[in-house]
Amino acid sequence: MIVDAHHHLWRPERGYTWLDAPDLAVIRRPFTPPDLCAAVDAAGVRHTVLVEGGRCHRDEASEFLAYAADTEPIAGVVAWADVTDPDLPDTLADYRRMRGGELLVGIRSQVQGEPDPDYLDRPDVRRGLAAVADAGLVFDLVIRADQLPAAARVARDLPQVPLVLDHLGKPRIRAGAAGLAGWSADLAALAAGPNVTAKLSGLVTEAGPGWTVTALRPFVAVAVETFGASRLMFGSDWPVCLLVADYRVVRDALGAALPPLSAAERDEIFAGTAVRVYRLAI
């Protein structure tokens, strides 16, 4: 069984303004549940986690939860919410009452868009993260590499908050050894928190056009050494990945980039960790 712990769906006309960037023309079109089902069937993926896509509006939560209720592969939804909103507990309770609300497994906000690398140290942000944990949900960290130290401090100071690092914190894979050096130390500091897991997702996009499995291997190896298989999970980052590779190629690339592991360890990365961390009912 393979679980894709990170993918998106969107209709650009509904407010996904980031898709207006000229270099994103390939993915500037609707991606809907039927598209997802076709992609996962072709790649042999059984279940998925649908993650907010940068619209940053609560209407997306109701749409995605309804998708999950009606779409067999979608086993969980990580919805957007403003973690600085003092009414966040009420918002999360509202999400739970929506159709498909029982499939809400996590919350994400666009921390990567905050210019301050120490944004996660703000008291209002930390109160929001605690509220997410109080609601029995996971918080997905979509952050830049320079925001990893602040994330490590949050993990240390709020051990009750389950954190999932998306895309390994977006390392500078194109920079090779130079990108590996500082990032690996910051990743290790974050992984010191037992409340943190990470997604092997978005790596081909970070590597860019002309990416190779060879370029991915050092970064994947550091992640495995730092977190261990039981704290890592596969994510396709589809359809963003289509900028450089199709769904099945991404799945196969991760399999090829992994260091030697036992069958049980590979099963953790490709399914077990996601099922456990997100409490997927599958």
C-alpha beads as a LAMMPS data file, in Angstrom:
LAMMPS data file: protein, C-alpha beads

282 atoms
281 bonds

1 atom types
1 bond types

-500.0 500.0 xlo xhi
-500.0 500.0 ylo yhi
-500.0 500.0 zlo zhi

Masses

1 110.0

Atoms # bond

1 1 1 0.000 0.000 0.000
2 1 1 1.231 3.495 -0.880
3 1 1 -0.099 6.640 0.789
4 1 1 0.643 9.999 -0.805
5 1 1 0.854 12.354 2.170
6 1 1 0.967 15.568 0.152
7 1 1 -0.907 16.699 -2.934
8 1 1 -3.145 19.560 -3.997
9 1 1 -6.269 20.296 -6.003
10 1 1 -7.354 23.668 -7.328
11 1 1 -9.400 25.716 -9.732
12 1 1 -7.263 28.776 -10.557
13 1 1 -10.250 31.082 -11.013
14 1 1 -11.195 30.641 -7.349
15 1 1 -8.375 32.764 -5.987
16 1 1 -5.096 30.915 -6.485
17 1 1 -3.309 34.087 -7.513
18 1 1 0.158 32.579 -7.061
19 1 1 -0.537 30.530 -10.191
20 1 1 -0.393 33.740 -12.224
21 1 1 3.414 33.557 -12.249
22 1 1 4.613 33.201 -15.875
23 1 1 6.654 30.070 -15.202
24 1 1 3.629 28.181 -13.837
25 1 1 1.615 28.005 -17.056
26 1 1 1.870 24.190 -17.108
27 1 1 -0.158 23.883 -13.908
28 1 1 -2.417 26.914 -14.368
29 1 1 -5.518 24.850 -15.001
30 1 1 -8.114 23.052 -12.899
31 1 1 -7.012 19.925 -11.056
32 1 1 -10.058 18.131 -9.679
33 1 1 -10.853 14.812 -7.971
34 1 1 -11.271 12.931 -11.273
35 1 1 -7.788 14.126 -12.308
36 1 1 -6.416 12.930 -8.983
37 1 1 -8.057 9.514 -9.273
38 1 1 -6.573 9.013 -12.730
39 1 1 -3.094 10.003 -11.522
40 1 1 -3.047 7.834 -8.405
41 1 1 -4.531 4.821 -10.200
42 1 1 -1.774 5.012 -12.808
43 1 1 0.890 5.278 -10.102
44 1 1 -0.438 2.502 -7.870
45 1 1 -1.214 4.844 -4.967
46 1 1 -4.058 3.757 -2.695
47 1 1 -4.733 6.738 -0.409
48 1 1 -3.835 10.423 -0.225
49 1 1 -3.782 13.493 1.990
50 1 1 -5.132 16.634 0.308
51 1 1 -3.257 19.762 1.452
52 1 1 -4.370 23.391 1.198
53 1 1 -3.083 25.034 -1.961
54 1 1 -2.314 28.641 -1.134
55 1 1 -5.777 30.096 -1.628
56 1 1 -5.787 31.123 2.047
57 1 1 -9.563 31.268 2.397
58 1 1 -11.797 29.200 4.641
59 1 1 -14.117 28.413 1.712
60 1 1 -11.369 26.102 0.459
61 1 1 -11.758 23.995 3.605
62 1 1 -15.429 23.260 2.940
63 1 1 -14.658 22.455 -0.693
64 1 1 -11.792 20.110 0.150
65 1 1 -13.619 18.318 2.948
66 1 1 -16.514 17.684 0.569
67 1 1 -14.048 16.359 -2.001
68 1 1 -12.684 13.990 0.626
69 1 1 -16.162 12.801 1.543
70 1 1 -16.888 11.956 -2.092
71 1 1 -13.485 10.763 -3.334
72 1 1 -12.327 7.345 -2.190
73 1 1 -8.543 7.870 -2.357
74 1 1 -8.602 11.046 -0.227
75 1 1 -8.214 9.826 3.351
76 1 1 -7.476 13.159 5.013
77 1 1 -7.402 16.927 4.511
78 1 1 -4.878 19.470 5.761
79 1 1 -6.874 22.702 5.544
80 1 1 -5.787 26.329 5.652
81 1 1 -6.382 28.498 8.704
82 1 1 -4.899 31.734 9.992
83 1 1 -2.913 30.672 13.060
84 1 1 -2.834 34.274 14.334
85 1 1 -6.639 34.519 14.422
86 1 1 -7.828 34.735 18.048
87 1 1 -10.984 32.891 16.953
88 1 1 -9.007 29.951 15.572
89 1 1 -10.544 27.395 18.017
90 1 1 -14.017 28.345 16.752
91 1 1 -12.846 28.095 13.137
92 1 1 -11.507 24.600 13.703
93 1 1 -14.747 23.584 15.392
94 1 1 -16.637 24.930 12.366
95 1 1 -14.448 22.872 10.051
96 1 1 -15.288 19.759 12.042
97 1 1 -19.000 20.407 11.556
98 1 1 -18.698 20.689 7.781
99 1 1 -19.581 17.829 5.495
100 1 1 -16.503 15.598 5.519
101 1 1 -15.264 17.306 8.683
102 1 1 -14.335 13.972 10.219
103 1 1 -11.592 13.766 7.567
104 1 1 -9.849 16.934 8.765
105 1 1 -6.404 15.781 9.931
106 1 1 -4.294 18.919 9.968
107 1 1 -3.912 22.649 9.458
108 1 1 -1.451 24.637 7.397
109 1 1 -0.786 28.326 6.877
110 1 1 1.598 29.867 4.369
111 1 1 4.522 30.484 6.703
112 1 1 6.901 30.375 3.727
113 1 1 5.356 33.640 2.529
114 1 1 6.299 35.502 5.709
115 1 1 9.474 37.557 5.175
116 1 1 10.534 37.235 8.825
117 1 1 12.574 34.039 9.303
118 1 1 11.569 34.143 12.985
119 1 1 7.837 34.394 12.311
120 1 1 7.181 31.156 14.220
121 1 1 8.549 32.754 17.392
122 1 1 5.696 35.255 17.555
123 1 1 3.441 34.707 20.607
124 1 1 0.234 34.914 18.545
125 1 1 1.543 32.267 16.138
126 1 1 2.494 29.968 18.988
127 1 1 -0.924 30.375 20.582
128 1 1 -2.431 29.319 17.280
129 1 1 -0.214 26.254 17.018
130 1 1 -1.248 25.239 20.533
131 1 1 -4.910 25.632 19.511
132 1 1 -4.328 23.318 16.543
133 1 1 -2.900 20.680 18.881
134 1 1 -5.758 21.180 21.356
135 1 1 -8.147 20.367 18.506
136 1 1 -6.381 17.044 17.965
137 1 1 -4.823 18.133 14.684
138 1 1 -1.358 18.194 13.140
139 1 1 0.290 21.396 11.933
140 1 1 2.042 21.250 8.573
141 1 1 5.119 23.456 8.301
142 1 1 5.540 24.858 4.805
143 1 1 8.686 26.878 5.396
144 1 1 11.868 28.031 3.724
145 1 1 15.251 26.686 4.716
146 1 1 16.048 29.912 6.596
147 1 1 12.954 29.367 8.770
148 1 1 14.132 25.956 10.027
149 1 1 15.836 27.348 13.180
150 1 1 12.598 29.026 14.303
151 1 1 10.723 25.781 13.630
152 1 1 13.232 23.925 15.812
153 1 1 12.569 26.358 18.643
154 1 1 8.815 25.833 18.297
155 1 1 9.256 22.059 18.380
156 1 1 11.328 22.375 21.546
157 1 1 9.041 24.863 23.301
158 1 1 5.702 23.313 22.257
159 1 1 6.302 19.561 22.510
160 1 1 2.555 18.911 22.574
161 1 1 2.153 20.215 18.998
162 1 1 2.632 17.529 16.308
163 1 1 4.560 19.167 13.468
164 1 1 5.032 17.877 9.929
165 1 1 7.770 19.490 7.849
166 1 1 6.709 19.813 4.213
167 1 1 9.266 19.383 1.418
168 1 1 12.123 18.912 3.924
169 1 1 12.131 22.682 4.429
170 1 1 12.895 23.385 0.764
171 1 1 16.657 22.761 0.659
172 1 1 18.689 24.350 -2.129
173 1 1 19.163 21.135 -4.062
174 1 1 20.373 22.977 -7.145
175 1 1 23.307 24.291 -5.111
176 1 1 24.555 20.773 -4.429
177 1 1 27.048 20.505 -1.554
178 1 1 26.647 24.194 -0.724
179 1 1 22.904 23.737 -0.314
180 1 1 23.412 20.621 1.764
181 1 1 25.801 22.084 4.333
182 1 1 23.807 24.613 6.348
183 1 1 20.464 22.943 5.723
184 1 1 21.519 19.571 7.142
185 1 1 22.508 21.071 10.500
186 1 1 19.271 23.045 10.761
187 1 1 17.271 19.954 9.808
188 1 1 18.972 17.956 12.548
189 1 1 18.076 20.617 15.117
190 1 1 14.421 20.403 14.094
191 1 1 14.453 16.599 14.074
192 1 1 15.671 16.637 17.691
193 1 1 12.044 17.260 18.606
194 1 1 10.232 13.905 18.848
195 1 1 7.015 15.718 17.900
196 1 1 8.337 16.387 14.376
197 1 1 8.010 14.277 11.242
198 1 1 8.887 15.234 7.676
199 1 1 7.733 14.737 4.118
200 1 1 9.966 13.587 1.306
201 1 1 8.002 15.789 -1.056
202 1 1 8.599 18.628 -3.461
203 1 1 12.222 17.627 -3.998
204 1 1 12.149 17.306 -7.781
205 1 1 10.681 20.796 -8.005
206 1 1 13.384 22.207 -5.749
207 1 1 15.978 20.451 -7.897
208 1 1 14.425 22.053 -10.974
209 1 1 14.502 21.207 -14.672
210 1 1 17.144 18.674 -15.485
211 1 1 16.950 17.173 -11.987
212 1 1 18.446 13.735 -11.424
213 1 1 18.088 11.043 -8.809
214 1 1 21.802 11.489 -8.150
215 1 1 21.178 15.119 -7.150
216 1 1 18.389 14.074 -4.782
217 1 1 20.262 11.262 -3.023
218 1 1 22.432 13.306 -0.597
219 1 1 19.415 15.253 0.663
220 1 1 17.264 12.136 1.021
221 1 1 20.122 10.356 2.808
222 1 1 20.435 13.195 5.335
223 1 1 16.688 13.099 5.959
224 1 1 16.736 9.335 6.561
225 1 1 19.751 9.584 8.847
226 1 1 18.238 12.508 10.751
227 1 1 14.612 11.419 11.132
228 1 1 14.656 7.675 10.517
229 1 1 12.132 5.908 8.318
230 1 1 9.421 5.936 10.997
231 1 1 9.349 9.758 10.932
232 1 1 9.385 10.254 7.165
233 1 1 6.589 10.038 4.616
234 1 1 6.251 10.139 0.854
235 1 1 4.461 13.048 -0.789
236 1 1 4.085 13.596 -4.518
237 1 1 3.388 17.353 -4.361
238 1 1 1.207 16.751 -7.414
239 1 1 0.281 18.739 -9.466
240 1 1 3.148 21.133 -8.636
241 1 1 5.525 18.314 -9.545
242 1 1 4.232 18.467 -13.125
243 1 1 6.504 21.458 -13.651
244 1 1 9.369 18.959 -13.936
245 1 1 8.005 15.376 -13.680
246 1 1 4.802 13.374 -13.744
247 1 1 3.290 11.595 -10.771
248 1 1 4.711 8.117 -11.324
249 1 1 8.186 9.471 -12.075
250 1 1 8.177 11.306 -8.735
251 1 1 7.162 8.158 -6.876
252 1 1 9.853 6.107 -8.606
253 1 1 12.488 8.813 -8.088
254 1 1 12.030 8.711 -4.336
255 1 1 12.287 4.943 -4.329
256 1 1 15.541 5.176 -6.267
257 1 1 16.934 8.012 -4.101
258 1 1 16.441 6.218 -0.790
259 1 1 19.507 4.618 0.811
260 1 1 19.451 0.855 1.475
261 1 1 16.504 0.159 3.786
262 1 1 14.561 -2.865 4.930
263 1 1 11.156 -3.602 3.451
264 1 1 9.584 -2.541 6.731
265 1 1 11.394 0.796 6.658
266 1 1 10.321 1.493 3.086
267 1 1 6.757 0.626 4.064
268 1 1 6.938 3.230 6.817
269 1 1 8.003 5.927 4.370
270 1 1 5.475 5.002 1.704
271 1 1 2.504 4.440 4.021
272 1 1 2.952 3.728 7.716
273 1 1 4.182 7.105 8.924
274 1 1 1.390 9.006 7.174
275 1 1 -1.289 6.669 8.497
276 1 1 0.028 7.006 12.037
277 1 1 0.803 10.738 12.143
278 1 1 -2.402 11.852 10.432
279 1 1 -4.485 9.129 12.089
280 1 1 -5.917 8.096 8.751
281 1 1 -8.901 5.753 9.014
282 1 1 -7.919 3.335 6.265

Bonds

1 1 1 2
2 1 2 3
3 1 3 4
4 1 4 5
5 1 5 6
6 1 6 7
7 1 7 8
8 1 8 9
9 1 9 10
10 1 10 11
11 1 11 12
12 1 12 13
13 1 13 14
14 1 14 15
15 1 15 16
16 1 16 17
17 1 17 18
18 1 18 19
19 1 19 20
20 1 20 21
21 1 21 22
22 1 22 23
23 1 23 24
24 1 24 25
25 1 25 26
26 1 26 27
27 1 27 28
28 1 28 29
29 1 29 30
30 1 30 31
31 1 31 32
32 1 32 33
33 1 33 34
34 1 34 35
35 1 35 36
36 1 36 37
37 1 37 38
38 1 38 39
39 1 39 40
40 1 40 41
41 1 41 42
42 1 42 43
43 1 43 44
44 1 44 45
45 1 45 46
46 1 46 47
47 1 47 48
48 1 48 49
49 1 49 50
50 1 50 51
51 1 51 52
52 1 52 53
53 1 53 54
54 1 54 55
55 1 55 56
56 1 56 57
57 1 57 58
58 1 58 59
59 1 59 60
60 1 60 61
61 1 61 62
62 1 62 63
63 1 63 64
64 1 64 65
65 1 65 66
66 1 66 67
67 1 67 68
68 1 68 69
69 1 69 70
70 1 70 71
71 1 71 72
72 1 72 73
73 1 73 74
74 1 74 75
75 1 75 76
76 1 76 77
77 1 77 78
78 1 78 79
79 1 79 80
80 1 80 81
81 1 81 82
82 1 82 83
83 1 83 84
84 1 84 85
85 1 85 86
86 1 86 87
87 1 87 88
88 1 88 89
89 1 89 90
90 1 90 91
91 1 91 92
92 1 92 93
93 1 93 94
94 1 94 95
95 1 95 96
96 1 96 97
97 1 97 98
98 1 98 99
99 1 99 100
100 1 100 101
101 1 101 102
102 1 102 103
103 1 103 104
104 1 104 105
105 1 105 106
106 1 106 107
107 1 107 108
108 1 108 109
109 1 109 110
110 1 110 111
111 1 111 112
112 1 112 113
113 1 113 114
114 1 114 115
115 1 115 116
116 1 116 117
117 1 117 118
118 1 118 119
119 1 119 120
120 1 120 121
121 1 121 122
122 1 122 123
123 1 123 124
124 1 124 125
125 1 125 126
126 1 126 127
127 1 127 128
128 1 128 129
129 1 129 130
130 1 130 131
131 1 131 132
132 1 132 133
133 1 133 134
134 1 134 135
135 1 135 136
136 1 136 137
137 1 137 138
138 1 138 139
139 1 139 140
140 1 140 141
141 1 141 142
142 1 142 143
143 1 143 144
144 1 144 145
145 1 145 146
146 1 146 147
147 1 147 148
148 1 148 149
149 1 149 150
150 1 150 151
151 1 151 152
152 1 152 153
153 1 153 154
154 1 154 155
155 1 155 156
156 1 156 157
157 1 157 158
158 1 158 159
159 1 159 160
160 1 160 161
161 1 161 162
162 1 162 163
163 1 163 164
164 1 164 165
165 1 165 166
166 1 166 167
167 1 167 168
168 1 168 169
169 1 169 170
170 1 170 171
171 1 171 172
172 1 172 173
173 1 173 174
174 1 174 175
175 1 175 176
176 1 176 177
177 1 177 178
178 1 178 179
179 1 179 180
180 1 180 181
181 1 181 182
182 1 182 183
183 1 183 184
184 1 184 185
185 1 185 186
186 1 186 187
187 1 187 188
188 1 188 189
189 1 189 190
190 1 190 191
191 1 191 192
192 1 192 193
193 1 193 194
194 1 194 195
195 1 195 196
196 1 196 197
197 1 197 198
198 1 198 199
199 1 199 200
200 1 200 201
201 1 201 202
202 1 202 203
203 1 203 204
204 1 204 205
205 1 205 206
206 1 206 207
207 1 207 208
208 1 208 209
209 1 209 210
210 1 210 211
211 1 211 212
212 1 212 213
213 1 213 214
214 1 214 215
215 1 215 216
216 1 216 217
217 1 217 218
218 1 218 219
219 1 219 220
220 1 220 221
221 1 221 222
222 1 222 223
223 1 223 224
224 1 224 225
225 1 225 226
226 1 226 227
227 1 227 228
228 1 228 229
229 1 229 230
230 1 230 231
231 1 231 232
232 1 232 233
233 1 233 234
234 1 234 235
235 1 235 236
236 1 236 237
237 1 237 238
238 1 238 239
239 1 239 240
240 1 240 241
241 1 241 242
242 1 242 243
243 1 243 244
244 1 244 245
245 1 245 246
246 1 246 247
247 1 247 248
248 1 248 249
249 1 249 250
250 1 250 251
251 1 251 252
252 1 252 253
253 1 253 254
254 1 254 255
255 1 255 256
256 1 256 257
257 1 257 258
258 1 258 259
259 1 259 260
260 1 260 261
261 1 261 262
262 1 262 263
263 1 263 264
264 1 264 265
265 1 265 266
266 1 266 267
267 1 267 268
268 1 268 269
269 1 269 270
270 1 270 271
271 1 271 272
272 1 272 273
273 1 273 274
274 1 274 275
275 1 275 276
276 1 276 277
277 1 277 278
278 1 278 279
279 1 279 280
280 1 280 281
281 1 281 282
